Amino acid sequence: MILLHNTLTRKTEEFVPIKKGRVGMYTCGPTVYNYAHLGNLRSYVFEDILKRVLRFNEFKVKHVMNITDVGHLTSDADEGEDKMEKGSAREGKTAWEIAEFYTEAFKKDLAELNISEPDIFCKATDHIKEQIALVKKLEKKGFNYRTLDGVYFDTSKLEDYGKLAGLKNQELRAGARVDIGDKKNMTDFALWKFSPPLVKRQMEWESPWGKGFPGWHIECSAMSTKYLGQPFDIHCGGIDHIPVHHTNEIAQSEAAEGKPMANYWLHNEFLNVGEGAKMAKSGDNFLTLAVLKEKNIDPLAYRYLLLQTHYRKQLAFSWNALGAAQTGLKNLYTIVADLPKEKTPNDQGILEQFTAHINNDMDTPAALALIWTNIKDKRASQKLILELDEVLGLEIKNNLEKKPAEEMPEEVKIIARARDDARQNKDWAKSDELRKQLEDLGYTVEDNKDGTSSICSRDASR
C-alpha cells in the first residue's frame, strides 16, 4: 500500500490507480526563459522520487511534463511581459532560440541530478491547435467572455472554484491584482491573449478570436488531456502553483469535461534562502547547479541534501548544510563499497522497513536513516543497498570504485614540496632526482602545463 498526501482532500490517502498496475502522471515543467534554480529543481527531484517509488512498487508509469515556451507573463495576474520575450530582449536572441537553449540547459540539470526524463516532453508551442480547441469547447459551454486584451474564463460560473487551495472565490488572489480592468471577477484568468496593437510579437498565432497567444494555464489542461486523458492519476508541482496555476487548470479542465482533472494532487514545499525567503529568479538568491559546481559541489550532494528533508517541509538552504551533505554522500559511497557483496540474513527485514518508509508519503529522511543504521555495522549487503538506491537515485553503484583521496605521508609531502621548489627554480636535475625518490616510494607524478604537479600512490592511480 502506498500512501500519498493529496492536496485536494488535505488527507494522506491510499493510492489507488485508475487502471490496475498503471499510473498516468503529469508534472509542471519549466518556463524556459532562464536557468532552473535550486528551488525549481527541488520540485523535479521530489517528482523523480515519486516516480521511482511507484516503479519500485511495480507500477508502469507514463510521465508527461510540459515545457512552457510561450504565454507565461511576468505577473500571475495575466499582466506584464511574456517571459520568453523578456529573455529574448535580455540576451539579444530570438524567443525561439531562448526556448531551445534553456530547454537543453534544463535537461542537462536533470541528468546531473540523476533525474530520469519524462516519457513525454510536450512544448506549449507545439500544441497551439489543442489549446485553441479547448478554448472553443469552453466557449460553447458558456464559460468565456472577451475583453480588450483577450478571452477570459469566468470563474463565477464554477461553484467550487478554488477548492484545491481551500479558499472561497472572493478570498482568492492571483498575484497582486488591484485594478481588474474590464475583467468581470478578480479571479478570472486569460485563456487567449491578443497581441498588443502595433506590436509584432515573435510568438503569435491566428485564432477565432484574433491574433495572439495562449494563456499560461490552458497549455497544461490541453496537453495533459491529450496524453493522459481525463481524469488521470497524479498531478504534481511546487506549492506555489496551488492558488493560481493549478487552481485555474482544474477550473478550465473540469468545466470543459464535466469530470475531475486528476485524482491526486501532490506539491513540494519551498527551498528557502536567508530569513525564510523562497528562492526565486526575481530575487538576489538565485542559485543554479552551475554555481554549485564552481564551488566543487557535486550536484548529487544537493539531491542527497533534499532527501534528508521530507518533500512537504520547507528546507532552509545553507552552504554549510550542503557541504555536510557532500561529506555524508562521499562517506556513504565509501562505506557501501566495503559491505559484503552478497545478501545477508538481515536484508529482507531491512527491505521491508525501507519499503514501509518510502510508501508512507515518500518518507526519504526515515529511509536514509534506516540505511545508515544498517551499513555502519555491515548488517546490510551491498547488493541490497544498490537495490534501494533505485529509489533514492544517488548513483551509489557508479561511485563504488572511486576511492577517497588518501592522506600522503609527511615524508612524501616534504619531497613533493622540495620538487616544486626545484621546478620553480628551473633546477631540472634536482627535480628529476626528487621525482625518482617519489617513484621509489610508490608514487606517480604528473606535471601539468601550468607548472603544478599531481601526486598519488600507484594503487590509487589504478
C-alpha positions in Angstrom: 0.0 0.0 0.0 1.3 3.4 -1.0 0.1 6.4 1.0 0.2 9.9 -0.6 -0.8 13.3 0.7 -3.5 14.6 -1.6 -3.6 18.4 -1.6 -7.1 18.3 -3.0 -8.6 16.4 0.0 -5.9 17.6 2.5 -5.6 13.9 3.6 -2.9 11.3 3.3 -4.6 8.6 1.3 -4.0 5.1 -0.1 -3.0 5.5 -3.7 -5.5 3.6 -6.0 -4.8 4.0 -9.7 -7.5 4.3 -12.4 -6.0 1.3 -14.2 -4.6 -1.5 -12.2 -0.8 -1.5 -12.4 -0.6 1.7 -14.4 -0.1 5.3 -13.4 -0.6 8.4 -15.5 1.4 11.3 -14.1 1.7 14.9 -15.2 4.2 17.3 -13.7 4.6 21.0 -14.4 7.8 21.7 -16.2 10.0 24.8 -16.5 9.3 28.2 -18.2 12.4 28.1 -20.4 13.5 31.8 -20.4 16.3 31.3 -17.9 18.2 28.6 -16.0 16.3 26.5 -13.4 17.4 27.5 -9.9 17.8 25.1 -6.9 14.3 25.9 -5.7 12.8 24.8 -9.0 15.0 21.7 -9.0 13.6 20.6 -5.7 10.3 20.0 -7.4 11.9 17.8 -10.1 13.8 15.7 -7.5 10.6 15.2 -5.5 8.7 14.1 -8.6 11.6 11.8 -9.6 11.4 10.1 -6.2 7.7 9.7 -6.6 8.1 8.0 -10.0 10.9 5.8 -8.6 8.7 4.8 -5.6 5.8 3.9 -8.0 8.1 1.8 -10.2 9.7 0.2 -7.1 6.2 -1.0 -6.3 6.0 -2.4 -9.9 3.7 0.2 -11.4 4.1 1.1 -15.0 4.3 4.9 -15.1 3.5 7.2 -18.0 5.1 10.5 -17.1 4.3 13.7 -19.1 6.0 17.1 -18.4 5.2 20.3 -20.2 7.8 22.9 -21.4 6.3 26.4 -21.1 7.9 28.3 -24.1 5.1 30.9 -24.6 2.3 32.6 -22.6 3.8 32.8 -19.1 3.6 36.5 -18.3 5.8 38.2 -15.6 2.7 38.5 -13.4 0.4 35.6 -12.4 -2.4 38.2 -12.9 -2.1 37.8 -16.7 -0.3 41.1 -16.9 3.2 42.2 -17.9 5.7 41.0 -20.5 5.8 37.4 -21.8 8.8 35.8 -20.1 10.1 34.5 -23.4 10.1 38.0 -24.9 11.8 39.2 -21.8 14.6 36.6 -22.1 14.9 37.5 -25.8 15.5 41.1 -25.0 17.9 40.3 -22.2 20.2 38.1 -24.4 19.7 39.5 -27.9 18.4 36.2 -29.3 15.1 35.2 -30.7 12.4 33.9 -28.3 12.7 30.6 -30.2 16.5 30.4 -29.6 16.0 31.3 -25.9 13.4 28.5 -25.5 15.7 25.9 -27.2 18.8 26.9 -25.2 17.2 26.8 -21.8 15.3 23.6 -22.6 18.6 21.9 -23.3 20.1 23.5 -20.1 17.2 22.1 -18.1 17.7 18.6 -19.5 21.4 18.8 -18.5 20.4 19.8 -15.0 18.1 16.7 -14.8 20.9 14.5 -15.9 23.4 15.9 -13.4 20.8 15.3 -10.6 20.2 11.8 -11.9 16.5 12.7 -12.5 15.0 10.4 -15.2 13.4 12.3 -18.0 9.6 12.0 -18.5 8.3 9.7 -21.2 6.9 12.8 -23.0 8.2 16.3 -23.0 5.5 18.5 -24.6 6.1 22.1 -25.6 3.3 24.6 -25.4 4.2 26.0 -28.9 3.8 22.5 -30.4 0.2 22.3 -29.1 -1.4 25.6 -30.1 -4.1 23.7 -32.1 -5.1 21.7 -29.0 -5.2 24.8 -26.8 -7.4 26.7 -29.3 -9.8 23.7 -29.4 -10.1 23.6 -25.6 -10.9 27.4 -25.5 -13.5 26.8 -28.2 -15.0 24.0 -26.1 -15.2 26.2 -23.1 -16.8 29.0 -25.2 -19.6 26.6 -26.4 -20.3 25.8 -22.7 -20.6 29.5 -21.9 -17.5 29.9 -19.7 -15.7 32.5 -21.8 -16.0 36.2 -22.4 -13.9 38.8 -24.3 -12.1 41.9 -23.0 -10.0 44.4 -24.8 -6.9 42.3 -24.3 -8.1 38.7 -24.5 -10.5 35.9 -23.9 -11.1 35.2 -20.2 -12.6 32.4 -18.1 -15.5 33.4 -15.9 -14.7 31.9 -12.5 -18.0 32.9 -11.0 -19.7 30.2 -13.1 -18.0 27.4 -11.0 -19.3 26.9 -7.5 -16.2 25.1 -6.4 -13.6 27.4 -7.9 -10.6 27.5 -5.6 -11.2 24.1 -4.0 -7.6 23.0 -4.4 -6.4 26.0 -2.3 -9.3 25.6 0.2 -10.5 29.1 -0.4 -13.7 30.7 -1.4 -13.9 32.7 -4.7 -13.7 36.1 -3.0 -10.7 35.1 -0.9 -8.5 34.1 -3.8 -5.9 36.5 -5.2 -3.9 35.9 -8.3 -0.7 37.8 -7.8 -1.0 41.4 -6.7 -4.2 42.4 -8.5 -5.7 45.7 -7.6 -7.3 47.1 -10.7 -9.2 44.2 -12.5 -9.7 46.3 -15.6 -12.6 45.0 -17.7 -12.5 41.5 -16.2 -15.7 40.5 -14.6 -14.1 39.0 -11.5 -10.8 39.4 -9.7 -10.0 35.7 -10.2 -10.9 35.4 -13.9 -7.9 34.4 -16.0 -6.8 34.5 -19.6 -7.4 31.7 -22.0 -6.1 33.6 -25.0 -4.3 36.9 -25.1 -4.5 39.3 -28.0 -1.2 40.6 -29.5 -0.8 44.2 -28.4 -1.8 46.7 -31.1 1.0 47.9 -33.3 3.4 45.4 -31.7 4.9 42.5 -33.6 5.4 39.6 -31.2 7.8 36.8 -32.0 5.4 34.2 -30.9 1.8 34.7 -32.1 -0.9 32.7 -33.9 -4.2 33.2 -35.6 -7.3 32.2 -33.7 -11.1 32.5 -33.9 -10.8 35.5 -31.6 -7.9 37.3 -33.2 -4.1 37.0 -33.5 -2.4 36.3 -30.2 -1.1 33.6 -27.9 -2.4 31.2 -25.3 -2.7 32.0 -21.6 -0.3 30.2 -19.3 -2.8 27.7 -17.7 -4.5 26.4 -20.9 -1.4 24.5 -22.1 -1.4 22.1 -19.2 -5.1 21.3 -19.5 -4.8 20.7 -23.2 -1.6 18.6 -23.1 -2.4 16.5 -20.1 -5.8 15.5 -21.6 -4.1 14.7 -25.0 -1.5 12.4 -23.5 -3.2 11.0 -20.3 -6.9 11.5 -20.8 -9.2 12.9 -18.1 -9.2 12.1 -15.3 -5.6 10.9 -14.9 -3.9 9.7 -11.7 -1.4 12.2 -10.4 -0.6 15.9 -11.0 2.5 17.4 -9.3 4.2 20.7 -8.8 5.6 23.2 -6.4 3.4 24.6 -3.6 3.4 28.0 -5.3 1.3 26.5 -8.1 -1.7 25.8 -5.8 -3.5 29.1 -5.6 -3.2 30.2 -9.2 -1.9 27.8 -11.9 -3.3 24.5 -10.6 -6.5 26.1 -9.4 -7.0 27.5 -12.9 -6.1 24.3 -14.6 -8.7 22.5 -12.6 -11.3 25.1 -13.3 -10.9 25.0 -17.1 -10.4 21.2 -17.4 -13.4 20.3 -15.2 -15.6 22.9 -16.9 -14.7 21.5 -20.3 -15.1 17.8 -19.5 -17.5 17.8 -16.5 -15.3 15.4 -14.5 -12.2 15.6 -12.3 -8.9 16.6 -13.9 -6.7 14.4 -11.7 -7.4 12.2 -8.7 -4.2 13.0 -6.7 -2.5 16.4 -6.4 1.0 16.4 -4.8 3.0 19.5 -4.0 6.5 20.1 -2.6 7.4 22.9 -0.2 9.8 25.8 -0.8 13.5 25.9 -0.6 14.3 29.0 1.5 17.4 31.1 1.5 18.2 33.6 4.2 15.4 34.6 6.6 12.5 32.5 5.2 12.6 33.9 1.7 11.8 31.4 -1.0 14.4 31.1 -3.8 13.1 32.9 -6.9 14.5 34.1 -10.3 13.4 37.6 -9.4 15.4 37.7 -6.2 19.1 38.0 -5.3 19.1 34.4 -4.0 19.0 32.8 -7.5 21.4 29.8 -7.3 21.9 27.2 -10.1 23.7 23.9 -10.3 26.5 25.8 -12.2 27.1 27.9 -9.1 27.4 24.7 -7.0 29.9 23.2 -9.4 32.0 26.3 -9.3 32.4 25.7 -5.6 33.3 22.0 -6.3 30.0 20.7 -5.0 28.7 17.5 -6.7 25.1 18.1 -7.9 24.3 14.7 -6.3 25.2 16.2 -2.9 22.3 18.6 -3.5 20.0 15.7 -4.2 21.2 14.0 -1.0 20.5 17.2 0.9 17.0 17.3 -0.4 16.3 13.7 0.6 17.2 14.4 4.2 14.0 16.6 4.5 10.5 15.5 3.7 9.2 17.0 0.5 6.3 18.6 2.3 8.5 20.5 4.7 10.3 23.8 4.0 14.0 23.4 3.6 16.5 26.2 4.6 19.4 26.2 2.2 22.9 26.9 3.5 26.4 26.3 2.2 27.3 24.5 5.5 24.4 22.1 5.1 25.3 21.5 1.5 29.0 20.9 2.4 27.9 18.4 5.1 25.7 16.7 2.6 28.6 16.3 0.2 30.8 14.8 3.0 27.9 12.5 4.0 27.4 11.3 0.5 31.1 10.5 0.0 31.1 8.6 3.3 28.1 6.7 2.1 29.9 5.6 -1.1 33.0 4.6 0.9 31.1 2.5 3.5 28.9 0.8 0.9 32.0 -0.2 -1.1 33.2 -2.2 1.9 29.9 -4.0 2.6 29.5 -7.8 1.9 28.5 -8.1 -1.7 26.0 -10.9 -1.3 22.7 -10.9 0.7 22.8 -11.1 4.5 20.2 -12.6 6.8 19.1 -9.1 7.7 18.4 -7.9 4.2 14.8 -8.9 4.0 13.8 -7.2 7.2 15.7 -4.0 6.1 14.0 -4.1 2.7 10.5 -4.3 4.3 11.3 -1.4 6.6 12.7 0.7 3.7 9.6 -0.1 1.7 7.3 1.0 4.5 9.1 4.3 4.8 9.1 5.2 1.1 5.5 4.1 0.8 4.5 6.3 3.6 4.2 9.5 1.5 7.8 9.2 0.4 9.5 9.5 3.8 13.0 9.7 2.5 14.6 11.0 5.7 13.5 7.8 7.5 14.6 5.7 4.6 18.1 7.3 4.7 18.3 6.9 8.5 17.5 3.2 8.2 20.2 2.7 5.6 22.8 4.4 7.8 21.8 2.4 10.8 22.4 -0.9 8.9 25.5 -0.1 7.0 27.7 1.2 9.9 27.9 -2.3 11.4 27.7 -4.1 8.0 24.3 -5.6 8.7 23.2 -4.9 5.1 24.7 -6.2 1.9 26.0 -4.1 -0.9 23.5 -5.8 -3.2 20.6 -4.6 -1.1 21.8 -1.0 -0.8 22.1 -0.9 -4.6 18.6 -2.1 -4.9 17.3 0.5 -2.5 19.2 3.2 -4.4 16.9 2.6 -7.3 14.5 4.7 -5.3 17.0 7.3 -3.9 18.9 7.8 -7.1 22.2 8.6 -5.5 24.3 6.7 -8.1 25.9 4.6 -5.5 26.8 1.8 -7.9 28.8 4.2 -10.2 30.8 5.5 -7.2 31.8 2.3 -5.5 35.1 2.1 -7.4 36.1 5.7 -6.5 38.5 5.6 -3.6 38.6 8.5 -1.2 41.7 10.8 -1.5 44.4 9.3 0.6 46.5 11.3 3.1 50.1 11.4 1.9 52.8 10.5 4.4 54.7 13.5 5.7 57.9 12.2 4.0 56.2 12.3 0.6 54.8 15.8 1.3 58.3 17.1 2.1 59.8 15.6 -1.1 56.9 16.9 -3.2 57.4 20.5 -1.8 61.1 20.3 -2.5 60.5 19.2 -6.0 58.0 22.0 -6.6 60.7 24.5 -5.5 63.3 22.9 -7.7 61.0 23.2 -10.7 60.2 26.8 -9.9 64.0 27.5 -9.8 64.4 25.5 -13.1 66.7 23.1 -11.4 65.7 20.2 -13.6 68.3 17.8 -12.4 67.2 18.2 -8.8 63.6 17.9 -9.9 64.3 14.6 -11.7 66.2 13.2 -8.7 63.2 14.0 -6.4 60.8 12.5 -8.9 62.8 9.3 -8.7 62.6 9.3 -4.9 58.8 9.7 -5.1 58.5 6.8 -7.5 60.7 4.6 -5.3 58.2 5.3 -2.5 55.4 4.0 -4.7 54.0 7.4 -6.0 53.4 8.6 -9.6 54.0 12.2 -10.5 52.2 14.1 -13.3 53.3 17.7 -14.3 50.7 19.9 -15.8 51.4 22.6 -18.4 50.7 25.4 -15.8 53.5 24.1 -13.6 51.6 22.3 -11.0 52.0 18.6 -10.1 49.6 15.9 -9.1 50.9 13.1 -6.9 49.1 9.8 -6.0 50.1 6.3 -5.0 50.2 3.7 -7.7 47.4 1.8 -6.0 45.2 4.9 -6.1 46.0 5.7 -9.7 44.9 2.2 -10.7 
